[in-house]
Amino acid sequence: MSISKDLLKIKSQISEGVKLVAVSKTKPNESILEAYSTGHRIFGENKVQELVDKFEKLPKDIEWHYIGHLQTNKVKYLVPFVHLIHGVDSMKLLEVINKEAKKTEQEINCLLQIKIAQEDSKFGLSQTEVEAILVSDKFKQFENVKIIGLMGMATYSSDEELIRKEFRVLYTIFNQLKNNYFKENSEFKEISMGMSHDYLIAMEEGATLVRIGSSIFGERIYSNK
Ligand SMILES: *Cc1c(COP(=O)(O)O)cnc(C)c1O
């Protein structure tokens, strides 16, 4: 199968209203251009340098999503062009994004990452930590970050019930936060969950964004999780 065929096959399975982020990390620009030639425009990367290189060389109408763990000292490289930062997992990071975005009077779309997996390796905030951020005076002064929803990663497992349970937790937290902090805010509406092996479950459980890499571009040869 080719990239464009695999991409179109996956797109045919994507529910209405759900956006597909084609995760192109570690893959060459030719592969991205093949996906682009089908009309796809939303791509995701998880390394800042790699993303900046690709942004510079590839068509400017690509909507780039940053899906990796982001270090504060690298925020400034993304701010000029990134469409959405999926994995914001600390007050410090929000603060730096706000500060960098303020310099050029931009507003950066962010998702707060919630830890839903049981694995220790996954980054993310607890619901309590998110609420502490949202009620803080500091956060209320941030004018250059826009929180448009949540992101989470389920345990890497073949246990579908475990994955489903974790996605349900994210959906529940999203609704509680929506009701308590974003009721009047129509922009808080995204739930980014689901990857190649679990996106069908994620859509059943309320995902609005799915992040799919290997099912489109093939397995990654070297490890770059
Ligand atoms: C790599 C990655 C994906 C895509 O993973 P696949 O299993 O290749 O679909 C999705 N989300 C994040 C955060 C990733 O790092």
The ligand as a MOL file (V3000), in Angstrom:
LIG
                    3D

  0  0  0     0  0            999 V3000
M  V30 BEGIN CTAB
M  V30 COUNTS 15 15 0 0 0
M  V30 BEGIN ATOM
M  V30 1 C 4.0320 9.2760 17.6670 0
M  V30 2 C 2.8200 9.8400 18.2660 0
M  V30 3 C 1.5480 9.5810 17.7250 0
M  V30 4 C 1.3170 8.6770 16.5390 0
M  V30 5 O 1.6150 7.3420 16.8670 0
M  V30 6 P 1.2520 6.1390 15.8770 0
M  V30 7 O 1.1670 4.9670 16.7720 0
M  V30 8 O 2.3770 6.0380 14.9120 0
M  V30 9 O -0.0210 6.4470 15.2130 0
M  V30 10 C 0.4590 10.1810 18.3270 0
M  V30 11 N 0.5890 10.9920 19.3920 0
M  V30 12 C 1.7940 11.2570 19.9420 0
M  V30 13 C 1.8560 12.1620 21.1200 0
M  V30 14 C 2.9430 10.6940 19.4060 0
M  V30 15 O 4.1330 10.9610 19.9650 0
M  V30 END ATOM
M  V30 BEGIN BOND
M  V30 1 1 1 2
M  V30 2 1 2 3
M  V30 3 2 2 14
M  V30 4 1 3 4
M  V30 5 2 3 10
M  V30 6 1 4 5
M  V30 7 1 5 6
M  V30 8 2 6 7
M  V30 9 1 6 8
M  V30 10 1 6 9
M  V30 11 1 10 11
M  V30 12 2 11 12
M  V30 13 1 12 13
M  V30 14 1 12 14
M  V30 15 1 14 15
M  V30 END BOND
M  V30 END CTAB
M  END
